[in-house]
Amino acid sequence: MGRRKTGDFDQELLDLYDSYAHGLIERRGFLDKAAKFAIGGITAMALLDALSPNYALARQVEENDPRTCTRASTTVSITTPRSVTTKPPPSSPSGEPSTSSAPSWLRAYR
């Protein structure tokens, strides 16, 4: 069975999850109130899992998409976090990407 859509859930349950997701109620409160929707062997925990987004499926743009320019950077700190910045590349009047007017860090990734 594939991922369920919002139309598969009762609106009251969706509103309840929305309150949980936005921090208006705690997890325990959500699970207690969602228990009334748990029927046929489905637990409130299973409902929470079904309603929660799967961020691994959230990729919107391919890594090598020519419409974007990506730059990785590392910040020196205690934990040394690494970040990736993605921007649309600068365009020339003809619509073609232009590297001459791009910042130096952007030209390096072209």
C-alpha positions as CSV (number, residue, x, y, z in Angstrom):
1,M,0.0,0.0,0.0
2,G,1.4,3.4,-0.9
3,R,1.5,6.6,1.1
4,R,-1.9,7.7,2.2
5,K,-3.4,11.1,1.1
6,T,-5.1,13.7,3.2
7,G,-8.5,12.6,1.8
8,D,-8.0,9.2,3.5
9,F,-8.2,10.8,6.9
10,D,-11.0,12.3,8.9
11,Q,-10.9,16.1,8.9
12,E,-11.0,16.2,12.7
13,L,-7.9,14.0,12.8
14,L,-6.1,16.2,10.3
15,D,-6.9,19.3,12.5
16,L,-5.7,17.4,15.5
17,Y,-2.4,16.6,13.8
18,D,-2.1,20.2,12.6
19,S,-2.3,21.3,16.3
20,Y,0.4,18.8,17.2
21,A,2.6,19.7,14.3
22,H,2.4,23.4,15.2
23,G,3.1,22.9,18.9
24,L,-0.4,23.7,20.2
25,I,-0.7,20.3,21.8
26,E,2.0,17.9,23.0
27,R,2.5,14.4,21.6
28,R,0.8,12.7,24.5
29,G,-2.3,14.9,24.0
30,F,-2.3,14.1,20.3
31,L,-2.0,10.3,20.9
32,D,-4.8,10.4,23.6
33,K,-7.2,12.3,21.3
34,A,-6.2,10.3,18.2
35,A,-7.0,7.0,19.9
36,K,-10.7,7.4,19.1
37,F,-9.7,7.3,15.3
38,A,-7.6,4.1,15.9
39,I,-9.9,1.3,14.6
40,G,-9.3,-2.1,13.1
41,G,-5.9,-2.8,14.6
42,I,-4.5,0.6,13.7
43,T,-3.0,2.3,16.8
44,A,-2.8,6.0,17.5
45,M,1.0,5.7,17.0
46,A,0.4,4.2,13.5
47,L,-1.9,7.2,12.7
48,L,0.9,9.6,13.8
49,D,3.3,7.8,11.6
50,A,0.9,7.9,8.6
51,L,0.3,11.6,9.1
52,S,3.9,12.6,9.7
53,P,5.8,13.8,6.5
54,N,8.6,11.6,5.2
55,Y,11.3,14.2,4.6
56,A,13.4,11.7,2.6
57,L,10.8,12.0,-0.2
58,A,11.0,15.8,-0.3
59,R,13.6,16.3,-2.9
60,Q,12.2,18.8,-5.4
61,V,15.1,19.5,-7.7
62,E,17.8,17.1,-9.0
63,E,21.3,17.7,-7.7
64,N,22.8,18.5,-11.1
65,D,19.8,20.6,-12.4
66,P,21.2,23.3,-14.7
67,R,18.8,25.8,-13.4
68,T,20.6,25.9,-10.0
69,C,24.1,26.5,-8.8
70,T,25.2,24.9,-5.6
71,R,28.0,25.8,-3.2
72,A,29.1,23.8,-0.2
73,S,30.8,25.5,2.8
74,T,32.1,24.6,6.2
75,T,31.9,26.9,9.1
76,V,34.7,26.6,11.8
77,S,33.0,26.1,15.1
78,I,32.9,23.5,17.9
79,T,30.8,21.1,15.8
80,T,32.1,22.2,12.4
81,P,28.7,22.3,10.6
82,R,28.6,21.9,6.8
83,S,26.0,23.7,4.8
84,V,25.0,23.7,1.1
85,T,23.6,26.8,-0.5
86,T,21.6,26.6,-3.7
87,K,20.7,29.6,-5.8
88,P,19.4,30.1,-9.3
89,P,22.3,31.0,-11.6
90,P,22.5,34.6,-12.9
91,S,21.1,34.9,-16.4
92,S,22.1,37.0,-19.3
93,P,19.4,39.0,-21.2
94,S,19.1,36.1,-23.7
95,G,18.1,33.8,-20.8
96,E,21.4,31.8,-21.0
97,P,23.4,31.5,-17.7
98,S,26.1,34.0,-17.6
99,T,29.3,33.3,-15.6
100,S,31.0,36.7,-16.3
101,S,28.6,38.7,-14.0
102,A,28.5,35.9,-11.4
103,P,30.3,36.3,-8.0
104,S,33.7,34.6,-7.9
105,W,32.4,31.8,-5.7
106,L,29.7,31.1,-8.2
107,R,32.0,31.1,-11.2
108,A,34.2,28.4,-9.5
109,Y,31.2,26.0,-9.5
110,R,30.4,26.4,-13.2
